[in-house]
Each structure stands twice: as structure tokens, then as C-alpha cells.
Amino acid sequence: MRNRALNWDEIRLVAFDVDGTLYDQRGLRFCMLREMVISSIRRRGIGFARILRAYRQIREQLGDSLHEDFERELISRTATLVGCSEDQVQSIAEEWLEQRPLRHLIRFRYPRLAELFRALHEHGKIIGIFSDYPARKKLEALELDADFIVGASDEDVGVLKPHARGLHVLMAQASVTPEQTILIGDRPERDGLAAQAANVRALILSRNPISGWQTFGSYDDPLFSTLGPLK
């Protein structure tokens, strides 16, 4: 399914995931790991790293279970598991997952992505963001512009992927149908299943084929060639 033809004339909304889809998440994590090691030495402790590890693990569990109002449960469970206050969990998650990575993001933005965004705008496509994490500041740091931004923590969403509610909200904001929408992500078990639940076509960014999913290896893939040269 890697290069199945895509008729861009039928598409009005191109929805993107953020983490791992707009930038090299692995590269960023190595960068942040170095910061964490330095911070651990300065603080003489690794307590914040334990909190982040538990936070991520519980977040995945809440996504798997399609848990409603997940943020409150996420903070509570993490604090209980690690043995710290909920305020501490909230503060550390914001610092290390939302604030500190911002200054590094542009270095890890995928090649040809800015050109693709520009080509989509020039062809009259609506660009949407559908993310499990707050995305507005990340998008600014990546120097990318979207028409609509929807996150799992938004008041009218409140549930993580693979639940499709956020995608339905995004399509409603853009006034489009599922047939006019495509979702580009990097995780079939999250982005792909959310797209399936919303009857939306999914494209999965992956260097290797994934059985049952249409994949592409980079943003200069032939799938995007009908949008013109990405200059």
C-alpha cells in the first residue's frame, strides 16, 4: 500500500499529527536526554526523570483505554505512583514536555515539510493539526502555519487518540466531510486507528512498509508530486 495513488483534487483538509510527524522525535529525545542528564547532576537527583517516565507510561495506558477527561486522571495516577504532589507532576510535565523542547524543534523539523505546507496553502487546501499534546507553541517553533489546531486536552475533546473525537472536531471546524479529509501521522496504532474510526484516509510516515497501512518515507515522496515541485 506504500504508493497507492492519491487524488489531491478530492482533498480539502490535510490534517497532521505533530510529534514524530512534523519533526524527528527520536532526535529531539536524544537532545532532551542530554539536558536531563545535565539537570540531574545539577539538581543532584533524578526524581523528575522518574516522574516523566511514569507520566508517559500512564498517558499511553489512558490512550489505550480511551479514558474520558484523561488529564485529571493522568496527573493523579502519576503523583500516586511516584509519590509526589500533583502540582509537581504538572510543573515537570510542562517544563520538560512543552517548554524546554521548543528551542530545539526547528533543528529537527523534517526536510521539505515547510515547502509542503506552502504548496498545500497555494493549492487551496485547509491545513489542520490533530495532536495529543498542546501544539500551538510547537507549530510556532517549527515555523509552520495551520488553519485549525485541535488538541486532546481541548475542552471539546478531552480524550486521547486513537479516539476520533478530536478529528471530528477538526473536520467540523473546517466544514469538511471525512471523504474530503486525509490524516498524516506516524503511529498507526494512534493516528491510523483514529483516522479509521472517523472514516478518514490515513498516511503513515515510516521508512519501512507497515502491513495494512499506506506509508511514505519522506515529504518528497511521489505521493506529494502532483502538488508541484516543493520549492
Sine and cosine of phi, psi and omega as CSV:
sin_phi,cos_phi,sin_psi,cos_psi,sin_omega,cos_omega
0.00,0.00,0.14,0.99,-0.21,-0.98
-0.87,0.49,-0.68,0.73,-0.10,-0.99
-0.83,-0.55,0.58,0.81,0.05,-1.00
-0.85,0.52,0.69,-0.72,-0.11,-0.99
-0.83,0.56,0.58,-0.81,0.00,-1.00
-0.78,-0.62,0.86,-0.50,0.01,-1.00
-1.00,-0.03,0.98,-0.18,-0.05,-1.00
-0.92,0.39,-0.34,0.94,0.03,-1.00
-0.90,0.43,-0.42,0.91,-0.02,-1.00
-1.00,0.07,-0.20,0.98,-0.10,-0.99
-0.99,-0.13,0.78,-0.62,0.10,-0.99
-0.95,-0.31,-0.59,0.81,-0.02,-1.00
-0.90,-0.43,0.83,-0.56,0.13,-0.99
-0.95,-0.32,0.95,-0.33,-0.05,-1.00
-0.99,-0.17,0.73,-0.69,-0.01,-1.00
-0.89,-0.45,0.68,-0.74,0.35,-0.94
-0.94,0.33,0.17,-0.99,-0.02,-1.00
-0.94,-0.35,-0.93,0.38,-0.15,-0.99
-0.94,0.34,0.89,-0.46,-0.04,-1.00
1.00,0.03,-0.19,0.98,0.00,-1.00
-0.95,-0.31,-0.65,0.76,0.02,-1.00
-1.00,-0.10,-0.32,0.95,0.00,-1.00
-0.53,-0.85,0.31,-0.95,0.00,-1.00
-0.96,0.29,0.99,-0.15,-0.08,-1.00
-0.93,0.38,-0.59,0.81,0.01,-1.00
-0.90,0.44,-0.69,0.72,0.03,-1.00
-0.88,0.48,-0.67,0.74,0.02,-1.00
-0.90,0.43,-0.63,0.77,-0.03,-1.00
-0.91,0.42,-0.61,0.79,0.08,-1.00
-0.89,0.45,-0.65,0.76,0.04,-1.00
-0.88,0.47,-0.71,0.71,-0.01,-1.00
-0.94,0.33,-0.50,0.87,0.04,-1.00
-0.89,0.46,-0.65,0.76,0.05,-1.00
-0.88,0.48,-0.67,0.74,0.04,-1.00
-0.89,0.45,-0.62,0.78,-0.01,-1.00
-0.92,0.40,-0.63,0.78,0.02,-1.00
-0.90,0.45,-0.72,0.69,0.01,-1.00
-0.89,0.46,-0.69,0.72,0.00,-1.00
-0.91,0.42,-0.60,0.80,0.02,-1.00
-0.89,0.46,-0.66,0.75,0.00,-1.00
-0.91,0.42,-0.69,0.72,-0.03,-1.00
-0.92,0.39,-0.61,0.79,-0.02,-1.00
-1.00,0.07,-0.17,0.99,-0.03,-1.00
0.84,0.54,0.74,0.67,0.04,-1.00
0.01,-1.00,0.35,-0.94,-0.01,-1.00
-0.86,-0.51,0.38,0.92,-0.04,-1.00
-0.85,0.52,-0.63,0.78,-0.03,-1.00
-0.92,0.38,-0.52,0.85,0.03,-1.00
-0.92,0.39,-0.62,0.78,0.06,-1.00
-0.90,0.44,-0.64,0.77,0.02,-1.00
-0.89,0.45,-0.71,0.71,-0.01,-1.00
-0.90,0.44,-0.65,0.76,0.01,-1.00
-0.89,0.45,-0.71,0.70,0.02,-1.00
-0.90,0.43,-0.65,0.76,0.00,-1.00
-0.86,0.52,-0.73,0.68,-0.01,-1.00
-0.91,0.42,-0.68,0.73,-0.02,-1.00
-0.89,0.45,-0.70,0.72,-0.02,-1.00
-0.93,0.36,-0.58,0.81,0.05,-1.00
-0.87,0.50,-0.68,0.73,0.04,-1.00
-0.89,0.46,-0.67,0.74,0.01,-1.00
-0.88,0.47,-0.66,0.75,-0.01,-1.00
-0.93,0.36,-0.52,0.85,0.11,-0.99
-0.92,0.39,-0.70,0.71,0.01,-1.00
-0.86,0.52,-0.60,0.80,-0.07,-1.00
-1.00,-0.02,0.02,1.00,-0.01,-1.00
0.81,0.58,0.69,0.72,-0.10,-0.99
-0.94,0.33,0.79,-0.61,0.05,-1.00
-0.97,0.23,0.47,-0.88,0.00,-1.00
0.77,0.64,0.77,0.63,-0.19,-0.98
-0.92,0.39,-0.50,0.87,-0.13,-0.99
-0.88,0.47,-0.69,0.72,0.00,-1.00
-0.88,0.47,-0.69,0.73,0.01,-1.00
-0.92,0.39,-0.62,0.78,-0.01,-1.00
-0.87,0.49,-0.75,0.66,-0.01,-1.00
-0.91,0.42,-0.69,0.72,-0.03,-1.00
-0.89,0.45,-0.75,0.66,-0.03,-1.00
-0.90,0.43,-0.65,0.76,-0.01,-1.00
-0.90,0.44,-0.72,0.69,0.01,-1.00
-0.87,0.49,-0.66,0.75,0.00,-1.00
-0.92,0.40,-0.69,0.73,-0.04,-1.00
-0.91,0.42,-0.68,0.73,-0.07,-1.00
-1.00,0.07,-0.44,0.90,-0.02,-1.00
0.99,0.10,0.76,0.65,0.03,-1.00
-0.65,-0.76,-0.01,-1.00,-0.01,-1.00
-0.99,0.14,0.41,-0.91,0.06,-1.00
-0.90,0.44,-0.58,0.82,0.04,-1.00
-0.88,0.47,-0.60,0.80,0.01,-1.00
-0.92,0.38,-0.66,0.75,0.05,-1.00
-0.87,0.49,-0.74,0.67,-0.03,-1.00
-0.87,0.49,-0.71,0.70,-0.05,-1.00
-0.90,0.44,-0.71,0.70,-0.04,-1.00
-0.93,0.36,-0.65,0.76,0.04,-1.00
-0.88,0.47,-0.69,0.72,0.01,-1.00
-0.90,0.43,-0.68,0.73,-0.04,-1.00
-0.90,0.43,-0.76,0.65,-0.17,-0.98
-1.00,-0.02,-0.39,0.92,-0.03,-1.00
-0.97,-0.24,-0.37,0.93,-0.05,-1.00
-0.90,-0.44,-0.66,0.75,-0.13,-0.99
-1.00,-0.04,-0.84,0.55,-0.09,-1.00
-0.86,0.51,-0.62,0.79,-0.03,-1.00
-0.92,0.39,-0.33,0.94,-0.16,-0.99
-0.84,0.55,-0.69,0.73,-0.10,-1.00
-0.94,0.33,-0.24,0.97,-0.01,-1.00
-0.99,-0.14,-0.29,0.96,-0.23,-0.97
-0.85,0.52,-0.67,0.74,-0.10,-0.99
-0.86,0.51,-0.51,0.86,0.01,-1.00
-0.92,0.39,-0.42,0.91,-0.09,-1.00
-0.95,-0.31,0.09,1.00,0.07,-1.00
-0.87,0.48,0.68,-0.73,-0.05,-1.00
-0.91,0.41,0.61,-0.79,0.05,-1.00
-0.86,0.51,0.57,-0.82,0.08,-1.00
0.95,0.30,0.02,1.00,-0.03,-1.00
-0.94,0.33,-0.70,0.71,0.03,-1.00
-0.87,0.49,-0.62,0.78,0.03,-1.00
-0.91,0.41,-0.61,0.79,0.04,-1.00
-0.91,0.42,-0.70,0.71,0.04,-1.00
-0.85,0.53,-0.70,0.72,0.00,-1.00
-0.89,0.45,-0.68,0.73,0.01,-1.00
-0.90,0.43,-0.64,0.77,0.03,-1.00
-0.88,0.47,-0.70,0.71,0.04,-1.00
-0.88,0.48,-0.68,0.73,-0.03,-1.00
-0.91,0.42,-0.47,0.88,0.03,-1.00
-1.00,-0.01,0.17,0.99,0.08,-1.00
0.97,0.22,0.29,0.96,0.02,-1.00
-0.99,0.14,0.52,-0.86,0.11,-0.99
-1.00,0.02,0.76,-0.64,0.03,-1.00
-0.97,-0.25,0.81,-0.58,0.01,-1.00
-0.85,-0.52,0.41,-0.91,0.07,-1.00
-0.88,-0.48,0.76,-0.65,0.00,-1.00
-0.76,-0.65,0.99,-0.15,-0.18,-0.98
-0.79,-0.62,0.51,-0.86,0.10,-1.00
-0.98,0.20,-0.34,0.94,0.00,-1.00
-0.92,-0.39,0.37,-0.93,0.09,-1.00
-0.81,0.58,0.75,-0.66,-0.21,-0.98
-0.87,-0.49,-0.29,0.96,-0.15,-0.99
-0.87,0.50,-0.75,0.66,-0.02,-1.00
-0.93,0.36,-0.55,0.84,0.07,-1.00
-0.90,0.44,-0.66,0.75,0.00,-1.00
-0.89,0.45,-0.66,0.75,0.05,-1.00
-0.89,0.46,-0.68,0.74,0.01,-1.00
-0.91,0.42,-0.52,0.85,0.03,-1.00
-0.99,0.15,-0.09,1.00,-0.01,-1.00
0.85,0.52,0.73,0.69,0.04,-1.00
-0.83,-0.56,0.44,-0.90,-0.06,-1.00
-0.79,-0.61,0.77,-0.63,0.03,-1.00
-0.84,-0.54,0.40,-0.92,0.00,-1.00
-0.99,0.16,-0.59,0.81,0.00,-1.00
-0.66,-0.75,0.63,-0.78,0.00,-1.00
-0.77,-0.63,0.84,-0.54,0.01,-1.00
-0.81,-0.58,0.74,-0.67,0.03,-1.00
-0.83,-0.56,0.37,-0.93,-0.04,-1.00
-0.88,0.47,-0.48,0.88,-0.03,-1.00
-1.00,0.07,-0.01,1.00,0.05,-1.00
-0.87,0.49,0.51,-0.86,-0.09,-1.00
-0.86,0.52,-0.57,0.82,-0.03,-1.00
-1.00,-0.03,0.17,0.99,0.06,-1.00
-0.89,-0.45,-0.99,0.17,0.13,-0.99
0.95,0.30,0.29,0.96,0.00,-1.00
-0.48,-0.88,0.58,-0.81,-0.06,-1.00
-0.99,0.10,0.32,-0.95,0.20,-0.98
-0.89,0.46,0.54,-0.84,0.30,0.95
-1.00,0.02,0.21,0.98,0.14,-0.99
-0.87,0.50,0.62,-0.79,-0.10,-0.99
-0.99,-0.10,0.10,0.99,-0.09,-1.00
-0.85,0.53,-0.69,0.72,-0.01,-1.00
-0.87,0.49,-0.60,0.80,0.03,-1.00
-0.94,0.35,-0.61,0.79,0.08,-1.00
-0.90,0.44,-0.66,0.75,0.04,-1.00
-0.88,0.47,-0.69,0.72,-0.01,-1.00
-0.89,0.46,-0.69,0.72,0.01,-1.00
-0.91,0.42,-0.60,0.80,0.04,-1.00
-0.91,0.42,-0.67,0.75,0.03,-1.00
-0.89,0.46,-0.61,0.79,-0.03,-1.00
-1.00,0.07,-0.09,1.00,-0.01,-1.00
0.83,0.56,0.77,0.64,0.01,-1.00
-0.79,-0.61,0.26,-0.97,0.06,-1.00
-0.99,-0.15,0.26,-0.96,0.08,-1.00
-0.84,0.53,-0.58,0.82,0.00,-1.00
-0.92,0.40,-0.36,0.93,0.00,-1.00
-0.99,-0.13,0.16,0.99,-0.14,-0.99
-0.85,-0.53,0.57,-0.82,0.16,-0.99
-0.72,-0.70,0.64,-0.77,0.02,-1.00
-0.93,-0.37,0.81,-0.59,0.03,-1.00
-0.95,-0.31,0.86,-0.51,-0.02,-1.00
-0.57,-0.82,-0.10,-1.00,-0.02,-1.00
-0.84,-0.54,-0.10,0.99,-0.05,-1.00
-0.83,-0.56,0.96,-0.29,0.01,-1.00
-0.87,0.50,-0.56,0.83,-0.03,-1.00
-0.96,0.27,-0.18,0.98,0.06,-1.00
-0.88,-0.47,-0.93,0.37,-0.04,-1.00
-0.91,0.41,-0.72,0.70,-0.05,-1.00
-0.89,0.46,-0.73,0.69,-0.02,-1.00
-0.93,0.36,-0.56,0.83,0.08,-1.00
-0.89,0.46,-0.68,0.73,0.04,-1.00
-0.88,0.47,-0.71,0.70,0.02,-1.00
-0.85,0.52,-0.69,0.73,-0.03,-1.00
-0.90,0.44,-0.45,0.89,0.00,-1.00
-0.99,-0.14,0.11,0.99,-0.04,-1.00
0.86,0.51,0.61,0.79,-0.01,-1.00
-0.93,-0.36,0.59,-0.80,0.06,-1.00
-0.95,0.31,0.64,-0.77,-0.01,-1.00
-0.89,-0.46,0.62,-0.79,0.20,-0.98
-0.88,-0.47,0.78,-0.62,-0.06,-1.00
-0.93,-0.36,0.84,-0.54,0.05,-1.00
-0.96,0.26,0.90,-0.44,-0.02,-1.00
-0.35,-0.94,0.69,-0.72,0.05,-1.00
-0.94,0.34,-0.38,0.92,-0.03,-1.00
-0.88,-0.47,0.53,-0.85,0.07,-1.00
-0.86,0.51,0.54,-0.84,0.07,-1.00
-0.82,-0.57,0.85,-0.52,-0.09,-1.00
-0.82,0.57,0.78,-0.63,0.06,-1.00
1.00,0.04,-0.02,1.00,-0.05,-1.00
-0.77,-0.64,0.56,-0.83,0.10,-0.99
-0.99,0.11,0.85,-0.53,-0.08,-1.00
-0.87,-0.49,0.30,-0.95,0.14,-0.99
-0.58,-0.82,0.49,-0.87,-0.15,-0.99
-1.00,-0.06,-0.37,0.93,-0.02,-1.00
-0.27,-0.96,0.12,-0.99,-0.06,-1.00
-1.00,0.08,0.13,0.99,0.22,-0.98
-0.95,-0.31,0.37,0.93,0.04,-1.00
-0.88,0.47,0.52,-0.85,0.04,-1.00
-0.83,0.56,-0.38,0.93,0.05,-1.00
-0.82,0.57,-0.49,0.87,-0.07,-1.00
-0.99,-0.16,0.07,1.00,-0.16,-0.99
-0.93,0.37,-0.49,0.87,-0.03,-1.00
-0.95,0.32,-0.17,0.99,0.09,-1.00
-0.99,0.17,-0.05,1.00,0.00,-1.00
0.99,-0.14,0.13,-0.99,0.03,-1.00
-0.87,0.50,0.76,-0.65,-0.01,-1.00
-1.00,0.07,0.99,0.11,-0.08,-1.00
-0.99,-0.13,0.00,0.00,0.00,0.00
